[in-house]
């Protein structure tokens, strides 16, 4: 699944966590290294637009989700933040249901 994270309602929520230029990707493989997965996600999704650079890490703004205790293993879900909202639309149109 590739989709847009819905921004929180006015009743609360972490507004900085959800952005219009961010997508959620689920169903990612669990049998490859974190480094290989990050590289693969960057290679695939940079074809539809520039992925934002995280100012703290200086790497691509791709966040891999972990199990509840925030320790390995990964849970097969990630968010990718693009520089432009149009890239989100392109990513959904091109890859939703296509990645394996």
PyMOL commands that set and color helices and strands:
alter all, ss='L'
color gray80, all
select helices_A, chain A and resi 34-45+85-95
alter helices_A, ss='H'
color red, helices_A
select strands_A, chain A and resi 2-4+22-26+62-66+74-81
alter strands_A, ss='S'
color yellow, strands_A
deselect
rebuild
show_as cartoon
